[in-house]
Amino acid sequence: MNNYRVSFYKDLCNSDGHSFKCLQRQIDVQSDEPSQAIVLAERLVDNERLNANCVEVMQLSGDHEFEHPAVYSPAHSKHVWNRVA
């Protein structure tokens, strides 16, 4: 089993009209793979209330430093999930 940090983000606009990702919640979970980590984290977090647009997964080493700071996106083979409304 691996340790993963799952981060939930909401896309917002700043006062200049530029969009940015605002971190809403982070949670550490243990799972066999990044996609399973997302499922586990969503069970622990009320994602419907957060209404996150993006979820990022990073694998952690044993001392909670980032071992593989990859981001997941099915289209780009990274570890990011984007919600499409």
Backbone as numpy.savetxt, mean C-alpha at the origin, in Angstrom:
# Nx Ny Nz CAx CAy CAz Cx Cy Cz
7.42 -17.15 5.76 6.59 -15.96 5.76 7.46 -14.72 5.76
6.98 -13.69 5.08 7.69 -12.43 5.00 6.91 -11.33 5.70
7.61 -10.29 6.10 6.97 -9.11 6.68 6.79 -8.07 5.60
5.60 -7.49 5.54 5.29 -6.46 4.55 4.67 -5.26 5.25
4.97 -4.08 4.74 4.31 -2.85 5.18 3.36 -2.43 4.06
2.08 -2.35 4.39 1.05 -1.98 3.43 0.62 -0.55 3.75
0.67 0.33 2.75 0.34 1.74 2.92 -0.87 2.09 2.06
-1.85 2.75 2.67 -3.07 3.17 1.98 -2.99 4.66 1.70
-3.18 5.05 0.45 -3.07 6.45 0.02 -4.36 6.94 -0.62
-4.61 8.23 -0.49 -5.72 8.89 -1.16 -5.13 9.97 -2.07
-5.59 10.03 -3.31 -5.15 11.07 -4.24 -5.89 12.37 -3.93
-5.14 13.43 -3.67 -5.70 14.73 -3.35 -5.06 15.80 -4.22
-5.64 16.98 -4.25 -5.07 18.13 -4.97 -4.60 19.17 -3.97
-3.42 19.75 -4.22 -2.95 20.81 -3.35 -3.52 22.15 -3.81
-3.16 23.23 -3.17 -3.72 24.54 -3.48 -3.34 25.02 -4.88
-2.28 24.46 -5.46 -1.88 24.80 -6.83 -2.58 23.94 -7.87
-3.40 22.99 -7.42 -4.11 22.11 -8.34 -3.32 20.88 -8.76
-2.15 20.67 -8.15 -1.35 19.49 -8.47 -1.77 18.33 -7.57
-1.88 17.16 -8.14 -2.29 16.01 -7.34 -1.09 15.43 -6.59
-1.40 14.82 -5.44 -0.38 14.15 -4.65 -1.03 13.02 -3.87
-0.21 12.06 -3.45 -0.70 10.95 -2.65 -0.58 11.30 -1.18
-1.69 11.20 -0.47 -1.71 11.47 0.97 -1.82 10.15 1.71
-0.84 9.85 2.55 -0.85 8.61 3.32 -1.98 8.65 4.33
-2.85 7.64 4.29 -3.96 7.56 5.22 -3.71 6.58 6.35
-3.05 5.47 6.03 -2.84 4.43 7.04 -1.73 3.50 6.58
-0.94 3.01 7.53 0.09 2.01 7.27 -0.10 0.87 8.25
0.11 -0.33 7.78 -0.01 -1.49 8.66 1.03 -2.54 8.24
1.64 -3.19 9.20 2.60 -4.26 8.93 1.90 -5.60 9.09
2.10 -6.49 8.13 1.49 -7.82 8.15 2.52 -8.86 7.74
2.24 -10.11 8.07 3.07 -11.23 7.63 2.27 -12.04 6.63
2.89 -12.34 5.50 2.24 -13.17 4.49 3.30 -13.80 3.59
2.83 -14.68 2.71 3.75 -15.36 1.80 4.10 -14.53 0.58
3.23 -13.60 0.19 3.45 -12.81 -1.02 2.76 -11.46 -0.90
3.16 -10.47 -1.71 2.60 -9.12 -1.62 1.09 -9.06 -1.83
0.56 -9.82 -2.77 -0.89 -9.75 -3.01 -1.67 -10.25 -1.80
-1.16 -11.25 -1.11 -1.80 -11.74 0.10 -1.69 -10.71 1.22
-0.59 -9.98 1.27 -0.41 -8.92 2.27 -1.48 -7.84 2.11
-1.81 -7.49 0.87 -2.84 -6.50 0.63 -4.18 -6.99 1.16
-4.52 -8.23 0.87 -5.79 -8.80 1.33 -5.87 -8.79 2.85
-4.79 -9.21 3.51 -4.76 -9.23 4.97 -4.89 -7.83 5.56
-4.18 -6.88 4.98 -4.23 -5.50 5.49 -5.61 -4.90 5.30
-6.24 -5.17 4.16 -7.59 -4.62 3.94 -8.59 -5.19 4.92
-8.37 -6.41 5.40 -9.25 -6.98 6.42 -9.09 -6.28 7.76
-7.87 -5.77 8.03 -7.59 -5.11 9.30 -7.91 -3.61 9.28
-8.05 -3.05 8.10 -8.30 -1.62 7.95 -9.67 -1.43 7.30
-10.40 -0.44 7.75 -11.69 -0.14 7.13 -11.45 0.65 5.85
-11.08 -0.06 4.75 -10.75 0.60 3.49 -11.96 1.30 2.88
-13.15 0.84 3.17 -14.34 1.51 2.64 -14.44 2.92 3.21
-14.10 3.07 4.49 -14.13 4.40 5.11 -12.98 5.26 4.61
-11.79 4.63 4.44 -10.65 5.37 3.93 -10.85 5.76 2.47
-11.49 4.87 1.71 -11.70 5.08 0.28 -10.36 5.35 -0.42
-9.38 4.50 -0.14 -8.04 4.67 -0.69 -8.04 4.49 -2.20
-7.25 5.30 -2.88 -7.07 5.19 -4.32 -5.91 4.29 -4.67
-4.98 4.14 -3.75 -3.74 3.42 -4.03 -3.28 2.70 -2.77
-2.78 1.49 -2.95 -2.20 0.72 -1.86 -0.81 0.28 -2.31
0.20 0.58 -1.49 1.57 0.16 -1.79 2.01 -0.89 -0.78
2.81 -1.83 -1.26 3.33 -2.91 -0.41 4.84 -2.90 -0.51
5.50 -2.92 0.65 6.96 -3.01 0.69 7.34 -4.17 1.59
8.28 -4.99 1.11 8.77 -6.08 1.94 9.78 -5.53 2.93
9.65 -5.95 4.18 10.54 -5.49 5.24 11.53 -6.58 5.60
12.71 -6.17 6.03 13.65 -7.14 6.58 13.27 -7.38 8.03
13.98 -8.22 8.71 13.66 -8.55 10.10 13.71 -7.37 11.04
14.56 -6.37 10.77 14.68 -5.22 11.66 13.83 -4.05 11.19
12.81 -4.30 10.36 11.85 -3.32 9.86 12.46 -2.24 8.97
13.64 -2.50 8.44 14.19 -1.63 7.41 13.71 -2.18 6.08
13.57 -1.32 5.09 13.08 -1.76 3.80 14.12 -2.64 3.12
13.72 -3.86 2.85 14.61 -4.80 2.18 14.45 -4.66 0.67
13.22 -4.61 0.21 12.90 -4.47 -1.20 11.85 -3.37 -1.34
12.25 -2.11 -1.51 11.26 -1.03 -1.57 10.56 -0.94 -2.93
10.17 -2.07 -3.46 9.45 -2.09 -4.73 7.99 -1.75 -4.49
7.39 -1.16 -5.48 5.99 -0.80 -5.42 5.27 -1.65 -6.44
4.09 -2.17 -6.11 3.41 -3.13 -6.97 2.31 -2.48 -7.80
2.38 -2.71 -9.08 1.33 -2.31 -9.99 1.21 -3.41 -11.03
0.03 -4.01 -11.19 -0.09 -5.11 -12.13 0.42 -4.77 -13.53
0.25 -3.55 -13.96 0.67 -3.16 -15.30 2.19 -3.01 -15.40
2.86 -2.67 -14.30 4.29 -2.40 -14.35 5.11 -3.37 -13.52
4.53 -4.46 -13.05 5.22 -5.45 -12.23 5.82 -4.84 -10.96
5.14 -3.88 -10.41 5.54 -3.30 -9.14 4.45 -3.64 -8.13
4.68 -3.30 -6.85 3.73 -3.67 -5.82 2.83 -2.50 -5.42
1.89 -2.15 -6.29 0.93 -1.08 -6.01 -0.43 -1.47 -6.57
-1.46 -1.18 -5.83 -2.81 -1.44 -6.31 -3.53 -0.11 -6.41
-4.11 0.19 -7.54 -4.87 1.42 -7.73 -6.34 1.10 -7.89
-7.16 1.78 -7.13 -8.60 1.58 -7.23 -9.12 2.50 -8.34
-9.93 1.96 -9.22 -10.55 2.75 -10.28 -12.02 2.87 -9.94
-12.50 4.08 -9.82 -13.91 4.31 -9.44 -14.83 4.04 -10.60
